[in-house]
């Protein structure tokens, strides 16, 4: 989903002005009512709260223990990162190298699964633990008996078809969402949709949240079930457009300063799910019924 704005840390390339202008005109032709006076709708829903990379205050990021800690806390899910080992196994790891989060050194893609799982993960204080980098299949097997608990898979360097087949084999298509990234990753969304229409696909419009009508166009064109917004791209008009297009809206909130107030603002804009690194601070929102006015 050429790259406009993708996930944090991804290279940003300039958008060609003419192409961008034509793209917007195309959207407006398809959706003639996209730019219009704001309308409101009342949305009442349960807040969904996810731990970003697992509950990292309790266990190393992207570990089985961090996922279990999030479940035990009563959260609705976790967002985890997926990469590929030298021998083709899908594993949970955010960085392309193992240096920051494990006892090892070098590129993850140079490690076999066996060699990788001989390393130990580090906690937030950079202390070694007794946890190892898990394979994706292990994470899926862990959550399988937890009714209602979800995983969002941020596909960093991973074959979407291989990941999709694993999820289907574990009968978790309704509880796993594939975060395929921004406009440079269209092929991943298309491949997953072709593999099985039951798979959940999340898009990240990035900067395109600022252009009214584009997120709805992306949802409908790629038959996405979910759409994602980082806090720095929140549209002032809110997320009503995306929800009316049929997608569930989840957001990421960075840091912990004023986190509860920022979460309430996201809900007021129409967000349904919140991913953050400090979900304990948002526990007052869980299981609450909120009537929210959304543009």
Secondary structure, 3 states (H helix, E strand, C coil): CCCCCCCCCCCCCCCCHHHHHHHHHHHHHHCCCCCCCCCCEEEEEECEEEEECCCCCCCCCCCHHHHHHHHHHCCCEEEEEEEECCCCCEEECCCCECCCCECCCCEHHHCCHHHHCCCCEECCCCCECCCCCCEHHHHHHHHCCCCCCEEEEEECCCCHHHHHHHHHHCCCCCCEEEECCCHHHHHHHHHHHHHCCCCEEEEECHHHHHCCCHHHHHHHHHCCCEEEEEHHHCCCCCCHHHHHCCCEEEEEECCCCCHHHHHHHHHHHCCCEEEECCHHHHHHHCCCEEEEEEC
